[in-house]
Amino acid sequence: MRFALKGALLLTVLVAAVYILLSKPLILLFNRNPVVVEFGKWLLISQVALYPAFGLCYMMTITFQTIGSTKMGLFLSLIRQGLFYVPFILTLPGLLGVTGIYLSQPAADVLTILVCVLLIRSMKRMASANMADMGHGA
């Protein structure tokens, strides 16, 4: 699990860095309007800034599913977009204008990461119990 987490962290840091460093040229591939490019650049950066923390969340989702806690795995796979992002994208732009659009995904990401961090202990306990049960069944 540690190897997978390190690999996920390395990959997501690299992907986020590429998107952040190349945000303007990437947006220029689709549009040359300076206002759109500037808006798009910051929107892209806001979308990928927290990618590195998601290795943990993805690993936890997979682990919960693997140890038989499919409901918790499903819950973790749905919260980022369904539970957090949709309400933020529907409300924050009305409250904060364009800034609300920029902040919707990072806000959803922060809450998702927080939920994952809060569930680490229970995931470890369940995984340990599952491994112990497998050892006794052999």
C-alpha positions as CSV (number, residue, x, y, z in Angstrom):
1,M,0.0,0.0,0.0
2,R,2.8,2.4,0.8
3,F,4.4,1.7,-2.6
4,A,1.1,2.4,-4.3
5,L,0.6,5.6,-2.3
6,K,4.1,6.8,-3.2
7,G,3.6,6.0,-6.8
8,A,0.2,7.8,-6.9
9,L,1.8,10.8,-5.2
10,L,4.6,11.0,-7.6
11,L,2.3,10.6,-10.7
12,T,-0.2,13.2,-9.4
13,V,2.5,15.7,-8.5
14,L,4.0,15.3,-12.0
15,V,0.6,15.7,-13.7
16,A,-0.4,18.7,-11.6
17,A,3.0,20.3,-12.3
18,V,2.7,19.8,-16.0
19,Y,-0.9,21.3,-16.1
20,I,0.1,24.2,-13.9
21,L,3.3,25.0,-15.8
22,L,1.7,24.6,-19.2
23,S,-1.7,26.0,-18.3
24,K,-1.6,29.0,-20.7
25,P,-0.2,27.0,-23.7
26,L,-2.7,24.3,-23.1
27,I,-5.6,26.8,-23.1
28,L,-4.1,28.5,-26.2
29,L,-4.6,25.2,-28.1
30,F,-8.3,25.8,-27.9
31,N,-8.8,29.5,-27.9
32,R,-6.8,32.6,-28.7
33,N,-9.0,35.2,-26.9
34,P,-6.8,36.7,-24.2
35,V,-9.8,37.0,-21.7
36,V,-10.7,33.3,-22.3
37,V,-7.1,32.2,-22.0
38,E,-6.5,34.1,-18.7
39,F,-9.8,32.7,-17.3
40,G,-9.1,29.2,-18.6
41,K,-5.5,29.2,-17.2
42,W,-6.7,30.0,-13.7
43,L,-9.6,27.6,-13.9
44,L,-7.3,24.8,-15.0
45,I,-4.8,25.5,-12.2
46,S,-7.7,25.5,-9.7
47,Q,-8.8,22.1,-11.0
48,V,-5.4,20.4,-10.6
49,A,-3.9,22.1,-7.6
50,L,-5.0,19.4,-5.2
51,Y,-4.4,16.4,-7.4
52,P,-1.5,15.2,-5.3
53,A,-3.7,14.5,-2.3
54,F,-6.0,12.3,-4.3
55,G,-3.7,9.3,-4.3
56,L,-4.7,8.7,-0.7
57,C,-8.5,9.0,-1.5
58,Y,-8.3,6.7,-4.5
59,M,-6.3,4.1,-2.5
60,M,-8.8,4.3,0.3
61,T,-11.7,3.8,-2.1
62,I,-10.1,0.7,-3.6
63,T,-9.1,-0.6,-0.2
64,F,-12.6,-0.3,1.2
65,Q,-14.0,-2.1,-1.9
66,T,-11.3,-4.8,-1.6
67,I,-11.9,-5.5,2.1
68,G,-15.6,-5.9,1.4
69,S,-16.9,-2.5,2.6
70,T,-18.5,-1.8,-0.8
71,K,-20.8,0.8,0.6
72,M,-17.9,2.9,2.1
73,G,-16.0,2.5,-1.2
74,L,-19.0,3.7,-3.2
75,F,-19.5,6.6,-0.7
76,L,-15.9,7.7,-1.2
77,S,-16.1,7.4,-5.0
78,L,-19.3,9.6,-5.0
79,I,-18.5,12.4,-2.5
80,R,-16.1,14.5,-4.5
81,Q,-18.4,15.2,-7.5
82,G,-21.8,14.3,-6.2
83,L,-21.9,15.3,-2.6
84,F,-19.5,18.3,-2.6
85,Y,-18.9,19.7,-6.1
86,V,-22.4,19.9,-7.4
87,P,-23.7,22.0,-4.4
88,F,-20.6,24.2,-4.6
89,I,-20.8,24.8,-8.4
90,L,-24.5,25.7,-8.0
91,T,-24.1,28.1,-5.1
92,L,-20.6,29.6,-5.0
93,P,-20.8,31.4,-8.4
94,G,-24.0,33.1,-7.3
95,L,-22.3,34.2,-4.0
96,L,-18.8,35.0,-5.3
97,G,-19.1,35.4,-9.1
98,V,-16.2,34.1,-11.2
99,T,-14.2,33.4,-8.0
100,G,-16.9,31.0,-7.0
101,I,-16.3,29.0,-10.2
102,Y,-12.6,28.9,-9.4
103,L,-13.2,27.8,-5.8
104,S,-15.9,25.2,-6.4
105,Q,-13.6,22.3,-7.3
106,P,-10.9,23.0,-4.8
107,A,-13.5,23.4,-2.0
108,A,-15.0,20.0,-3.0
109,D,-11.5,18.6,-3.1
110,V,-10.6,19.9,0.4
111,L,-13.7,18.4,1.9
112,T,-13.1,15.1,0.2
113,I,-9.6,14.9,1.4
114,L,-10.8,15.8,4.9
115,V,-13.3,12.9,4.8
116,C,-10.6,10.5,3.6
117,V,-8.2,11.6,6.4
118,L,-11.0,11.1,9.0
119,L,-11.6,7.6,7.7
120,I,-8.0,6.3,7.7
121,R,-8.3,4.7,11.1
122,S,-11.5,2.9,10.4
123,M,-10.2,1.7,7.1
124,K,-7.0,0.3,8.8
125,R,-9.1,-1.4,11.5
126,M,-11.4,-3.0,9.0
127,A,-8.5,-4.1,6.8
128,S,-6.7,-5.6,9.8
129,A,-9.8,-7.4,10.9
130,N,-10.4,-8.7,7.4
131,M,-6.8,-9.9,7.2
132,A,-7.1,-11.6,10.6
133,D,-10.3,-13.3,9.5
134,M,-8.6,-14.6,6.4
135,G,-5.7,-16.0,8.5
136,H,-8.0,-17.9,10.8
137,G,-10.0,-19.3,7.9
138,A,-7.0,-20.9,6.3
